[in-house]
């Protein structure tokens, strides 16, 4: 049995004791949006160079609903992905989460995070992909990764359009899936989004927003304009 859900359901155990999955998703979204608006309040209290900062972001975003906010999951998770013909990304084993995070954060300290870095987008994408592939929490990983990378850019004095990611969650998640798959990864879709987010693409004038909106509706043959949150499955019986 998955210790994170109410018995015989897919509903995450929560502080408000909401037992309806759709209601929980709606309440979670409202609290998330409110907390994102105030997320800059935690910048002075975290060291962005350590993985504990990633934990702090997750805790800040989800502490009102989940007692385990900011804590690493204790189960292994998987999710069937349409883009992978039903297979799942190989997320980190729950026993290796801390060491996997430490490894990628140590790597990040070796990178020059500025516009002088000719591989800035590629390095930014690698950092984001590797953190996301670990999926250290039972839920909320993609949203936490998105918010964290925005904070990371801000602290490193990089322009970053976080709304581009938050307004296109379907594209973002599909792009991360395709970039994080171990066999034949396809990072180009994420790179397109990050170039725009980091303001490295030339402006197209007044039609830029409309063109970006169209750009992020489809990945390959998949319509990603509508994003439906699906629960993870676990290997706990």
Secondary structure, 3 states (H helix, E strand, C coil): CCCCECCCCCCECCCCCCCCHHHHHHHHHHHHHHHHHCHHHHHHHCCCCCCHHHHHHHHHHHCCCCCCCCCCCCCCEECCCHHHCCCCCCCCCCCCHHHHHHHHHHHHCCCCCCCCCCCHHHHHHHHHHHHHHHCCCCCCHHHHHHHHHHHHHHHCCCCCCHHHHHCCHHHHHHHHHHHHCCCCCCCHHHHHHHHHHCCCCCCCHHHHHHHHHHHCCEECCEECCCCCCCCCEECCC
